[in-house]
Amino acid sequence: QVQLVESGGGLVQPGGSLRLSCTASGRIFNINNEGWYRQAPGKQRELVAQITTGGSINYADSVKGRFTISRDNAQNTVYLQMNSLKHEDTAVYYCTADIWGSLQERAPRSYWGQGTQVTVFS
């Protein structure tokens, strides 16, 4: 059973920083398309940052220059470093990844974490 578990959310003042972590566990052969999404109250879930299969990194325009996505393949962990946080960054943050459980699988499955709350308050 593959699981993605996020951590690192919390309360922070505007201008502050947080680092989110997402660790995959279980039967894992390979991981691709790691990403972070967020969902604010009353809004649709949106992409924040992503590392694509080819290694390209994409960011939402609203976080460019402030957020950095990275990964540690040995630890099956993806990070989201969030700096210069703003009120509008308040949301539940979810990580996602495409995971192969074995070499024999024809296609990966997409998994989501349970979400971690980030609240930016004055």
Stockholm file with secondary structure:
# STOCKHOLM 1.0

chainA/1-122         QVQLVESGGGLVQPGGSLRLSCTASGRIFNINNEGWYRQAPGKQRELVAQITTGGSINYADSVKGRFTISRDNAQNTVYLQMNSLKHEDTAVYYCTADIWGSLQERAPRSYWGQGTQVTVFS
#=GR chainA/1-122 SS CCEEEEECCEEECTTCCEEEEEEEESSCSEEEEEEEEEECTTSCCEEEEEECTTSCEEECGGGTTTEEEEEEGGGTEEEEEECSCCGGGCEEEEEEEEEESSTTCSSCEEEECCCEEEEECC
#=GC SS_cons         CCEEEEECCEEECTTCCEEEEEEEESSCSEEEEEEEEEECTTSCCEEEEEECTTSCEEECGGGTTTEEEEEEGGGTEEEEEECSCCGGGCEEEEEEEEEESSTTCSSCEEEECCCEEEEECC
//
